[in-house]
Amino acid sequence: MRILLLHALPLDERMWEPQLESLAGHQVEAPNLYSLGGSSMDEWARELLRRFPGELVVVGASMGGYCAVALARLAPERVRALVLAGSRADADPPERKQARQAAIERIEREGAEGMWQLMKPIVAGEIVPDDLREWLRSIALEQPAEGLVRAVQAIRDRPDSTGAVAQLDAPFLVVVGDHDPIAPPEYARELAALAPRGEALVYEQTGHLPNLERTEDFDANLLRLVGEIA
């Protein structure tokens, strides 16, 4: 089974390293989203569909989840299963769009450090262990400012893909932490309930990145999902 792992902002594909051993029996693809070019989720999704032909299990964390639902909206027939981790299917409301523009301006002034300072409370809040926080910071500070700007633009301008999720005829798993500031448990449960084959999992004492904070549980549930369609 080809499994497509799509990373969060302001990280890169290295955030999926803890999953590689568990997924060793599958064909795993973990592209760098900043390298795809363009500044829209639909552009990214189309490029991924071009690069990785055939049926896919699509797993997206935060920003990667926004791209994952765009992919499911554009080519639902190719999605064998969809997993959102700390992510959403809706579009940004007006106040969030304003915050995105402010983030772009800060990146243009301060580069990756400015993006990290904005994102640290979200991806590496107080509940995250210190060693994990430092690892996330080291990855975040290596990201090119121009790629981060394109990513924020893509997030800001993404369309609402809730309807596509509701019509997806494939297993759909929403995994969130109970301390996630972006995708709270109530939203996860409501989104999963819209899908014919939806399921929500809420991990206790967990923040925005369940694949890193609860690796063993996350991997077990991902493998369970893959096993159901293999």
C-alpha positions in Angstrom: 0.0 0.0 0.0 1.3 3.5 -0.9 1.1 5.8 2.1 1.5 9.5 1.6 2.6 11.4 4.7 2.1 15.2 4.5 3.9 17.3 7.1 2.9 20.3 9.3 4.0 23.9 9.3 6.7 25.0 10.1 8.3 21.5 10.0 9.2 19.3 7.1 9.1 15.6 6.2 11.4 14.7 9.0 8.5 14.9 11.4 7.4 11.5 10.1 10.6 9.7 11.0 9.0 8.0 14.1 6.5 6.3 11.7 9.0 4.8 9.3 9.8 1.7 11.2 6.1 0.9 11.8 5.3 1.4 8.1 8.3 -0.5 6.8 6.1 -3.0 5.1 4.5 -0.4 2.9 5.6 2.1 0.2 5.9 5.3 2.2 6.2 8.7 0.5 6.9 11.8 2.7 7.4 14.8 0.3 8.6 18.2 1.3 5.6 20.4 0.6 7.6 23.6 0.4 9.4 22.2 -2.6 6.2 21.6 -4.6 6.1 25.2 -5.9 3.0 27.4 -6.1 1.1 28.9 -3.2 -2.2 27.1 -3.1 -3.3 23.8 -1.6 -4.9 22.7 -4.9 -1.6 23.3 -6.8 0.2 21.2 -4.2 -2.5 18.5 -4.3 -2.4 18.3 -8.1 1.4 18.0 -8.1 1.3 15.2 -5.5 -1.3 13.4 -7.7 1.1 13.7 -10.6 4.1 12.5 -8.7 2.5 9.6 -6.9 0.1 7.8 -9.3 -2.3 5.1 -8.3 -4.3 4.6 -5.1 -3.1 6.3 -1.9 -3.6 6.3 1.8 -3.2 10.0 2.6 -2.1 11.1 6.1 -1.9 14.8 6.8 -0.7 16.6 9.9 -2.0 20.2 10.4 -1.0 22.0 7.2 -0.5 18.6 5.6 -4.1 17.8 6.5 -5.3 20.8 4.5 -3.4 19.5 1.5 -4.8 16.0 2.2 -8.4 17.1 2.1 -7.7 19.1 -1.1 -6.3 15.9 -2.6 -9.4 14.0 -1.5 -11.7 16.7 -3.0 -9.8 16.7 -6.4 -9.4 12.9 -6.8 -11.6 11.0 -4.3 -11.4 7.9 -6.5 -7.7 7.6 -5.7 -8.0 7.9 -1.9 -8.2 4.5 -0.2 -8.2 6.1 3.2 -7.7 9.6 4.7 -6.2 10.5 8.1 -6.1 14.0 9.5 -3.9 14.6 12.5 -4.4 17.8 14.3 -6.1 19.3 11.2 -9.3 20.6 9.8 -11.3 20.4 6.6 -12.8 23.9 6.6 -11.5 27.2 5.3 -10.0 30.0 7.4 -12.5 32.5 8.8 -11.8 36.2 8.1 -10.0 36.8 11.4 -7.7 33.9 10.8 -6.9 35.2 7.3 -5.8 38.5 8.9 -3.6 36.6 11.2 -2.1 34.7 8.3 -1.2 38.0 6.6 0.5 39.2 9.8 2.4 35.9 9.8 3.6 36.5 6.2 4.9 39.9 7.1 6.7 38.6 10.2 8.4 35.8 8.1 9.5 38.5 5.6 11.1 40.5 8.5 12.5 37.7 10.6 12.6 34.5 8.5 12.2 31.1 10.0 12.8 32.3 13.6 9.8 34.6 13.3 7.6 31.7 12.0 8.8 29.5 14.9 7.9 32.1 17.5 4.4 32.3 16.1 4.0 28.5 15.9 5.8 27.4 19.0 2.7 27.7 21.3 0.7 25.6 18.8 3.1 22.8 17.8 5.2 22.8 21.0 3.2 24.1 23.9 3.7 23.5 27.6 2.4 19.9 27.3 5.2 18.9 24.8 8.4 17.4 26.4 11.4 19.6 26.3 13.5 17.3 24.1 10.7 17.1 21.5 10.3 20.8 21.6 14.0 21.4 20.8 13.9 18.9 18.0 10.9 20.6 16.4 12.7 24.0 16.8 15.8 22.7 15.1 13.7 21.5 12.1 11.7 24.7 11.9 14.7 27.0 11.9 16.1 25.2 8.8 13.1 26.1 6.6 13.5 28.7 3.8 11.6 31.9 4.3 10.2 31.9 0.8 8.8 28.4 1.3 7.2 29.4 4.6 5.5 32.4 3.0 4.1 30.2 0.2 2.8 27.8 2.8 1.0 30.4 4.8 -0.5 31.8 1.6 -1.8 28.3 0.7 -3.2 27.8 4.2 -4.9 31.3 4.2 -6.5 30.8 0.8 -7.5 27.2 1.0 -11.2 26.4 0.1 -13.6 24.6 2.4 -13.3 20.8 1.8 -15.8 19.7 4.4 -18.3 18.6 1.7 -15.6 16.4 0.1 -15.0 14.7 3.4 -18.7 14.2 3.9 -18.9 12.4 0.5 -15.7 10.4 0.7 -16.4 6.7 0.3 -13.3 5.5 2.2 -12.2 5.1 5.8 -11.7 8.6 7.4 -9.8 9.0 10.7 -9.5 12.2 12.6 -6.8 12.1 15.3 -6.4 15.0 17.7 -5.0 15.7 21.2 -7.2 17.0 23.9 -4.9 20.0 24.2 -4.9 20.9 20.5 -5.6 24.6 20.0 -6.3 24.2 16.2 -8.5 21.1 16.0 -10.2 20.6 19.3 -12.0 17.3 20.2 -15.4 18.7 19.6 -14.6 19.7 16.0 -12.9 16.3 15.3 -15.9 14.4 16.4 -18.3 16.6 14.4 -16.1 16.2 11.3 -15.8 12.5 11.6 -19.5 12.2 12.1 -20.2 13.8 8.7 -18.3 11.1 6.8 -19.9 7.7 5.9 -16.9 5.9 7.3 -15.6 8.5 9.7 -14.0 7.9 13.1 -12.5 10.4 15.7 -9.8 9.5 18.1 -8.9 11.9 21.0 -5.6 11.3 22.8 -5.5 12.6 26.4 -2.6 14.9 27.5 -1.7 15.4 23.9 -1.2 18.6 21.9 -1.2 19.4 18.1 1.1 16.6 16.8 -0.2 13.2 17.9 2.2 11.3 15.6 5.1 12.7 17.7 3.5 13.0 21.1 1.7 9.6 21.0 3.7 7.7 18.5 2.9 4.2 19.6 -0.9 4.8 19.7 -0.8 6.8 16.4 1.1 4.1 14.6 -1.1 1.3 15.9 -4.3 3.1 14.7 -2.7 3.9 11.3 -1.7 0.3 10.8 -5.2 -0.8 11.8 -6.7 1.5 9.2 -4.4 0.3 6.5 -5.1 -3.3 7.5 -8.8 -2.8 6.9 -8.3 -1.9 3.3 -5.3 -4.0 2.3 
